[in-house]
Amino acid sequence: MPSVREIAEIANVSIGTVSRVLNNRPHVSEKSRAKVLKAANAIRDDLVAGSRKTATAIALVYRGESSLYSEFDAAILHGVVTELEQTHHDLVLINAGRRRESGESLAQMLLRRGVAGALLRTTSSTRDMCRELADARFPTVLIADEFDSPYVGSVRASAASAIERGLNHLVHLGHRKIAIGLNEVDDFDHAERLAVYRRVLHAAGISIEPQWVVRGPAYTSSGGATLRQVMSLPDRPTAIFVTDPALGEGLAVEALRMGVRIPRDLSVVGFDDSNRRFTTFPRISSICQNTDLLGRTAIQHLLDIITKTTEPRRLRLECGFEPLDSTAPPMEQG
């Protein structure tokens, strides 16, 4: 890792100025800040070129509670690891909230641990990591998110059009009472899914009752809780859009236990990032995204940024809507 003194000498500024810039503190002119960052990046690039350890470490960075237990993250990791098999790089997992030395920035910590580039998994409460790495010009790609900076790349599945098709499918079948089952974690993807739900129903002239917006953890068991809550409402919905694969699978299992007939009693549009839609009864009509490809694309983009083959960009992979067996006209229409 480059020392503060080394950076100060190259940038021709004081050690105190370097420290303030690297720790994102005020009272530094834009000219001095630019000189320090340019010097730090030049040293980092030399390290990447000359150090085996730095050149071969790619980090999947998160902070707080890990979501690596989820099928979504597992599929992303599979895509990343599969793509890295074609290179000399290794993947490490790093919790950004741990093992930082006193006064150390996130970029400094990653450099100290031999990381050449970072893949970020963020939520609304941890997106400050994006700004910190962007300010340090550290090679970074967000997965399943976007960030407004020319110094951070991103790859996400763009589901808005597919969600519109799925919801309009329900509307065209005659549904006017459509609930939504959401992951309780307010990340970029689920915020988008809720926003599209509201937009499509508003455009169709359909009001949304507050109790029709149901949140729960991304566990199969929470899908059952979502179904029980929806079916217990006095003016219950005739359809539901379930925005997480685990919730949809759990809802289908609980429907069999409760005797709720899908789609006769409740039409369901789900979300799938693997092949869960084919393992339920009935098969769930789903918004489909290729999560393995998401991981592959993210690591390809990051490696291109590290080697300066390309500048950081916002990449989007399109989702599709696949109607299967879980949607039909509401009962009151015969």
N, C-alpha and C positions, 0 to 999 in steps of 0.2 A: 504494500500500500504506500502511495506517495506521502511524504511528510509535509506538514504545514510549511516548514522551512524551504523545502524543495519547490513547492508551488509559489511561495513568496519570491524566491530568487528568479524564477522564470517569468513571473508576472511583473516583477519590479515594483512590488508593493510591500507593505509591512506584514509581519506575521499576524498582527491583530486584525488587519483587514481580511486576510485569508480566513481566519477563524470565524469572523462575522459572516462572511459570504457562505462558507460551508455549513454553518449552523443556521443560515437563513435569518440572520438578525438585521435590524435596521441600521441607519446611519452609514450607509455605503453608497457611493455614487454609482450610477449605472455603468459608467466607463470602467471603474475599478472592478465592479462585479463581473462585467464581461471579460476582463483580462484574467481574473482569477479562474473563472469557469473554463476559459479557453486553455489555460495552463494545466488545470487539473485533468481536463479531457485529453490533452496531448500526452501527459504522463500515463494516464490510464490506457490509452491506445498503445503506447510503447510496452506496457505491461502485458496487454492482451497478446501482442505480437511475440513477446519474448519469454513469457512465463507459461509453462505447460499447465500449471494448476489454474491460472486465470483463464487460459484459453479454452479449457475443457469443461468448465462449470457453468451450467445453466440452472437458475433457481426458479422454482414456483413459489412465489411469495404471497403470504396471507398474514392477517393480523387478527387476534382475538380467536373466537371459536372457529375451528376448521370445519369445512364442508366436504372434506375428502371422503367421508363415509358415503356420500350420495352417489347414485348411479351416474348422474350427470358428470361429476368431477372424475369419477373412475373412467368414463369414456373419454373425457378430455385427456387424462393422463395416458391412456392407452394410445391415443393418436400422437401425443407428444413423444412418448418413448419409442413408438414404432418409427417415427420420422428420424429420431436421434440415432437409431441403429444404423442409419446410412452415413453417420458422421463420426467424429472422434470425441464428441461432447458427452458429458454425463449430466444427469438431472439430480438436483438436490431440492429438498423441501425446507423452507425457512420461514419461521414465525417472526415477522418484523418487530414484534413487541418484546423479543427476548434477546439476550446476549449482546446488547449494545454497551459499549464502553461510555464512560462519562463524557458528555458533550459530543458524542459521535452521531453523525447524520446517518440516515438509512443507506445512502450511496456509499459512504465511508465503510459502514459495517459490511456491505456486500463485497466491496473491494477487498477488505481485510480477510474475508472468508473465501476469496478466490473465485468470485462470480463475475462472468463476462457479460451476462445479460439476464434480465428478469422478466418472467411471466407473472402478471398480477391477477389475483382473484380478489375483487373488492365488493363491498356493500356500500350503501349510502353513508354509513358511519366511518368507513375506512378509506374513502377516496382521496383523503389528503396525502396518502402515499404516492398518488399519481403526481401531484404538484411537487412533492419533495424530490422525486426522481427526475421529473421534467426540468426542474430548476438546476439540477446537477448534470443534466444532459446524459443521464445514464441510460444505456440501451434498454428499452422497456416496451413490452406489448401487453395490453390489457386483454383478458379473455372474457367474453360475454359482457362487455361494457364499452363505453366510449368516453373520451375525455378531450376537452377543448384545448389542445396544445399541439404545436407542430413538432414537439420533441418526444411524444409518446405515441406509439402505434396501438392499434386496437383491431380485434377480430371478434365479430359477434354474429349470431344468427338473426337476420331481420325477419321477424315474424308478423309484422303488422298486416301485410297484405293477406297472408294465410289466415290470420285470426279474423279479419274482416270477412273472408269467404266462409269460414266456419260459422260465424255468428249470423251472417246473412242467410246461410243455409237454414238455420233454426227459424229465423224470421219468415222466410219464404214458406216454411212448413206450417206457419200459423202461430208460432209461439210469441206471446206478448208478456210473459212472466219468466224472465231469464235471470237466474242467479249466477254468481261467480265464486269459485273456490280458489283461494289464493294461498301461496306460501306466506308464512308470517314474516319472513326475512324480506325487507324492503330493498331488494337489489335492483339493478337497472332493468333486467329482463321482466321481472314481475310488475314493476312500476309501468313499463310499456304495455303489458298485457291488460292491466286495469284501465289505463288511459284509452286503449283501443276499444275495450268493452264499453266504456262510457260513451265514446264517440259514436260507435255504431248504433247503440240503442237510442241515443239522442237523435241521430239522423233518421231513425225509423219511427220516431215519435213515441218511443216506449219509455215510460218512467222507471226509475230504479229506486226500489225501496231500500233503506239502509240495512235492513236485516237480511237482504239478499246478497250482501257482500260478506263472505265468510272466510276467515283466515285461520290457518293452522300450521303446525310444523310439517315439514316435508317428509312425513312418515306414512307408511301404508295405513297404520291404525288411525291416523288423523283423517283419512278419507272416509272411514266409517263414521267418525264424529261429525264430519261435514254433512254426510247424508242424513244422519239422525236429526241434526239441527234444521236442515232444509225441510225435511218431511214433517217436522213438528210445528211448522209455522201455520197460523190460522189461514192465511191467504198464500198457500205454498206455491212456489214456482212450478212450471211444467217442464222446464229445461234448466240445465246448468252447464257452464263452461268451467272446466277444472284445469287450472293452469300449471299443475305440476304432475309428472307421471306417477309418482308414488301415491298422491292423493286420488288420482283417477282409479288406480288399481285397487286401493282400499275401498273406495266407494262401490266399485263393482262387486267386490267380495261381500261387503255389508248388505248390499241390495239382495243378494241371494239369501243371506241369513234372515233378513227382515221380510222377505216375500215381496219386495218392491220390484215390479216388472219394468225392466229397461228394454225398450223405450216407451212401452205403453203408459206406465205411470210417470216416468221421468226420462226425457231425452238427455243424452250426455254427449258433449264434445270435450275431448280431453287434449292433453299435450303429451307428445312422445318423443324421446331422444334416443330410443333404442327400438325394441320390438315388443314392448309390453302390450300394445293394443291387440296383438294376436293371441295373447295368453289369457285374456279375460273372457267371461261369458256374460253378455254378448261381446263381440269384438267392438272396441270403442272407436268411434269416429274421432280422428285426431289431427291436430296441428303437428307436423313432423319436422324435426331438425336433425341434421347429421352431426352429432357431437364429436365423433371420431375425426371427421374432416375439420371440425373447428379446432381441435388440438393440433392437427397436422399443419393447418394453415398458420396458426399462431406461431409455432416454432419455426416454420419456414421464414415468416416475416421477421422474426427476431434475429435469426441467423443472418439474414440479408442486411439488417440494420447494423449488427455487430461488424460485419465485413464492409460496411458502407457501400453495399451494392445498391441500396435504395434508401430513401428517406422514410421516416415513420409515416404511415398512412392509416386511414380508417377503412378497414375491409369488412364487407358484409356478405354473408352467405344467405341465400334465400331459403325460407321454409316453404312447405307445401301443406295443403289440406287434403286429407284422405277420408271421405265418407265411408263408413262401414255399417255396422248393424245397430248402433246405439241411438239412432235418431229417427223420429217419426212424427207425424202431426199430433198435436195434443188430443187427449181423449175427448174433450168437449166438442171437437170437430169430427168426431166419428171414427 
